[in-house]
Amino acid sequence: MAARRVTQSSVNWASLAERVPANQRANFIAFKSRSDKYLRSVQANPETAPKIDWARYKQAIPVAGLVDSFQKQYEAVKIPYPEDTFSGEVDKQEAEVKREIETFKQESEARIANYQKEIARLKSLLPFDQMTLEDFRESYPDVAIDPLNKPTFWPHNPEEQFGYKPKDQAGETGGH
C-alpha cells in the first residue's frame, strides 16, 4: 500500500462541535487547534522530496565514480511504508458499536412506549385531591391501607407492625 498524502481534514468539525457538551468546549477548541496546526505543517512541506541533480554533482566533484556510487546507494534506499493492520479492526469495532446503538435505540423505543402507556394510565386516574380512600385503594392496592383485609397500626409502616423482623434477622434460625 502506497503512502497517501493528507491534504485536508476528514473530520466534520461543525457536526462534532454540536455534540460537545458545554463544559468540554474549551478542550474541544484546543484539540481542533492542534489538529489544524498539524494539518498546516503537513501541507507546508512538498508531497515528494526534491529531486537531486546528479549531473551537476558529477561536474562539480572531481573524484571519478564517487557521485555514481552515492546515486546508486541513494536510489537503492527504500523506506517501507507501514502496513495498515488496524483499519479492519476499527471497522469491526465500528460495526459492533453501530449494532449496540441500534439495539439501545430499539430498547429505548420500547421503554418510551411503556412509559407513554403508564403516563396515559396515570392521566386517566382521578387527581389525588379528588380521591377518596376507597378510590386510592382501587388505584394503588399495593400501597393503600386496607383496614378490613390487612389491618395495621399507626404509623402503618412495616417496622411498627406485629411480627416484624429486620431483613438481616429474617434469615436467622437461632435465637439470642
N, C-alpha and C positions, 0 to 999 in steps of 0.2 A: 504494500500500500504506500503510495507516494504521499509526501507531506503536502498539506494544502495550507494556503495562506489565509489567515483570518483577516478579512477586510472590513467587517462590520459586526456589531454585536448582534447575536441571535436572540437576545433577551428582550422581551416586550416589557420595557420598564414601566410604561404607563399602567398596564394591566397588573403588574406586580405591585406597584405603588398603591393601587386601590385595595389590596389585600393586607397591607402592612398596618398593624394597629398603631394608634396614635403614640403610645408610649415607646414604640420601636422606630419611629420615624427618623430620629437622628442617626441611629445605627444604619438604617437603610440608605440614607443620603450619603453617609461616609462610605458605605460599601459601593454604591453606584459611582461615586467619585473615584475610588481606587480602580474600579473596573474600567472606567473611561480613560483614566491615566494610563493603564496598561495597554489598552487598545491604541491610544495615540502613540505610545512608544513603539509598538509593533508596526504601525503604519509609517512611522518616521524612517524606518530602515527599508532599503530596497528589497524586493522579493527574492532576488538572486544575488549572489556575491559578484562583485565586479570582475570582469574578465581580465586576465593578466596578459599583457603584451609581451609575449616571449621573444618575438623578433627584436624588439628594442633592447631587451636584456642581452641577447646574443651579440648585438653590435657593441654594447657598452662594456661587456665583460670579456677580457682577452683570453681567459683560460678556456681551452677547447674542451667541449663535452660537458662542462660544468652546468650550464643552463639546461642542456638536453637532459642531463641526469636529474636535475631539480624538477623539470617539466614532467618526466616520466613518473617520478615519485609523487608529485602533486596530483597528477591525473589518476594515479593508482589508489589514492586515498578515497575510500567510500565510507561515509558516515551513515550507518544504518538508521533509518527512522524507526522508532519503537513500534512494534506491532500492537494494534488495538485489541486488547483482550478483555476490556471491561464493558464495551458497548452492549454486547449481548446480555451480560449480567444486569446492566442498568435497564435494558429493555424488558427483561423478565420481571425485575422489581417494579417497573412502571406498570406493566400489565397486571401484576398482583395487586398493586395499590389501587388501580382503577377498578378491579373486581371488588376489593374491600369497600371502596367508595360506593359502588353501585349497591352492594349488599346493605351498607349502612343507610343509603337513601331509601331502599325498599323497606327496611325495618322502621325507619323514621316515618315513612308514609303510613305504615300500619299503625304505629303508635299515635300519629296525628289523628287518624280515623277513629281510633278508640277514644282518644281524648275529646274529639268532637262529639261522639256519641254520649260520653259522660257529661259534657257541657250541656248538650240538649236535654239529657235526663234531669240535670240539676235545675235548668231553667224551667222545666215543666213542673217542678215541685212548688209547693206553696212557699212564700217567703217566711223566714223564721219568725218574724214579728207577727205573722198572721196564723201561725200554727198553734194548735192545742197540743197537750201532752200526748193525746191519742194519735194525732196526725204525725207527730215526731216519731212515736213508736212504730207506726206503719212505714215511715220513710227510712228510718235508721234503727232497725230492730237489734243490731249488734251493739249499739252504744246506749240505747234508751233504757231507762229504769222501768222494770216490769214488776210492780209490787205483788201481782197475783201469782205469776208463774216463777219468778226469780226474785223473791224479796231480799232486800239488802238493808244495811244500816247506814245511817248518815256518817260520813260524807260520801258513801256509795262508791268508794274506791276499793280495789282488791285487798289492800293491806289492812283494812278495818273490818273485814268480814270473818265470820267463824270458820275455822279450818284452814286459814291462810298459812301457807308455808313459803318462805322466800325461795327463789329459784335455786340458790346454792344449797339449800337444805332439802329440797323436794326429792332429790335422788338418793339421799342417805337412808340406810335401813336401820341403823343402830340409834339408840337414844343416849342422852347425856346424863 
